[in-house]
Amino acid sequence: MKVGITCYPTYGGSGIVATELGLELATRGHEVHFITYANPIRLDPGLPRIHYHEVEVSNYPLFQYPPYCLALASRMAEVAESYSLDLLHVHYAIPHSISAMLAQQMLAVRRRLPFITTLHGTDITLVGTDRSYFPITKFSIEKSDGITSISDYLRQRTVEVFGVTNEIRVINNFVNCELYKPDPDHANAARYAPAGEKLLIHLSNFRPVKRVLDCVHILARVRRHTPAHLLMVGDGPERSPAEYLARELGVERHVSFLGKQDHVERLIPVAHVLLMPSEMEAFGLAALEAMACGVPPVGTAVGGVPELITSGVDGYVEPVADLEAQSARVVELLTDDALHTRMAAAARRSALGRFATERIIPQYEQYYQDVCAAR
Ligand code: GMT
């Protein structure tokens, strides 16, 4: 098939899922056209069957806010026509679904161009429920030819919040288990923890919803029991407060802020435990990537996380902001080697058995066929 994919090309879970999906589809013989304002971070546009079309937004002085949504719609229509796309698949409802709907209408007299919207989380839980975005988000969901959600929690939430009656198909996030794989010897750990401390890792966009400061508090608590070092991967508004807190708590030498990293698959296996203390996660892609690497996650019992982590089996979930409980789980994992080995193996098994690329991509392919066949 010929598929146009639009996403935020930045360091966010939705952009990563969209990019990995496009790459996997191309590997399976489909022609994939990324239509975005910048090259998605994990995309190598030189790969076979992968095309990249930049959306340029002219910044005429009259425009206080450049009309990205319109520029995107024009580019989608142009690419769909020039390359005979079968469908558009947009990730994150706002504003991508509305642009896709406009592109569809622009071509309607000549051809049918169905579009699928994949809901990722904050497009529903935060942005979509903002009063100013609520009606347009609901409208764009209702107008989509197909809707997928990355967890059952998010599907239910979308129905509750927007009262939509369209079918929403749950297609979970996925991980490439050949790329994300364990390093049982934690061979590169000494680079970050020369004194042999065990490593904790956190990956996110450092937005408030991620409760990044909790990671620093957890490290400080864990260190009262056992030596540990924390790797903080990513960047965003909570980075400076986290750096400040590390100094306040006197643990600054035991936290490395590594900033945005392109190859997290090389970093995650170095660690012993992943911290994901989020206030909300519709899924929790970072936890899945860690599980594939045999790194047990300690996360929070929110949103779609319990659909991913079976607490006590392949990781732990504890209440949001319960630093005592989360720290205690980390200490257990760092001090009981048998428990860690068992849980690391179970985490890898869950990733392989439930969320591996080979299991999830065919579900998207089937859905594309269903949507294209429907009238
Ligand atoms: O977590 C973020 O702030 C980024 C956001 C996004 O849309 O890029 O992530 C959401 O989508 C990810 C990929 O599907 C999910 O794994 C995250 O759980 C979800 N984030 C939230 O629900 C807060």
Residues whose N, C-alpha, C, O or C-beta is under 5 A from the ligand:
A	BS01	GMT	G12 G13 S14 G15 V17 H120 G121 T122 I150 M280 E281 A282 F283 G284 L285
